[in-house]
């Protein structure tokens, strides 16, 4: 349980139960911990098993018993750029953006064989996702949606039912859905997966090539004249 929680930790303040003996600080066997999570909630509880932390100091690894630590702060380093690697699902609905196959083939060439798992078999969007839900959850995903269609409207339902697959808030969605072609790339800390949303009538090989480059995360981008440009206005 605690191992999973630590993945989500932004900062940790370890509060030890201590006593003073001959001027020295000694930790008791039972340790209490206050853990602040990303969503602002706080968990307070006991650490039952001794833990060892390995710290790299000037190319040297030092192992520290957690019972000897009086104060600990951890900063979780999130990815800042998009990386098209690992296993991927390209997910679209019953109607696909034009030139999808060229887009797909370009991405396939950059990934290891078998890493691109598909997801464009003519089903409605929500039906497609639920058909392969467990595999999709375990993989990185790119949603490819035509604007101003029933599939576009289905994005709202998908976001409400499976927010981990579409981590854009309702407010952001309403503000930016008028832009097309729209590209939004992010990293979901809870699933540790990359998530992409592309809303466009056409997704060609040149757009796929751009996704192979280092691109900024959490930035709304518009695809214009063969370039991705940040959307600065609403």
Buried (B, 14 or more C-beta within 10 A) or exposed (E): EEEEBEEBBBEBEBEBEEEEEEEEEEBEEEBEBEBBBEEEEEEEEEBEEEBEEEEEEEEEEEEEEBBEBEEBEBEEEEEEEBBBEEBBBBBBBBBBBBBBEBBBEBBBEBBEEEBBBEBBEEBBBBEBBBEBEEEBBEBBBBBBBBBEBEBBEBBBEBBEEBBBBBBBEEEEBEBBBEBBBBBBBBBBBEBEBBBBBBBBEBBBBBBBBBBBEEBEBEBBBBBEEEEBEEBEEE
